[in-house]
Amino acid sequence: MPIIVLTKQNQMFNFLFGNKNLSSYLKSGAIVIDVRSGAEFDTGSALGAKNIPLNTLESRTEEIKASGKPVITCCRSGARSEQARSILHDAGLDVINGGSWKAVERAINKL
C-alpha cells in the first residue's frame, strides 16, 4: 500500500524531485520568486531571485503580472513554493514550482 496517494501525479513528482521545465523557463527569461521569509532568504538564495514571502504574495500578484514574464517559485523544500504556484496560477500567471531554492540554483548554474 502506497504511503502517498497521488491525485495530481505531475505536481507531486515536481514537488518531490524538481521541475523538469526549470531550464526552459529560465531560458525564456522567467523571474524566480523565493517565497521564504526575509531572514531565510538572507541565508542564501538562487542567483537573481526576488524575495516575496508567501504571506505577502497575494497582495503582490499585480506587480508580478506587470513583469509580463513567466514565473518560477522556490523556497526551502518546495512546499511553500507549491502554495505560491497555486496562488499565482489562480491569478492567471504562467508559473511552475521550481522546488527548493538550491534546485533552482543548480539549474541556473547549468545554463
Helices and strands as residue ranges (DSSP letters): H 9-17, H 22-27, E 31-34, H 38-42, E 50-51, H 54-57, G 58-60, H 61-66, E 71-75, H 79-90, E 95-100, H 101-110
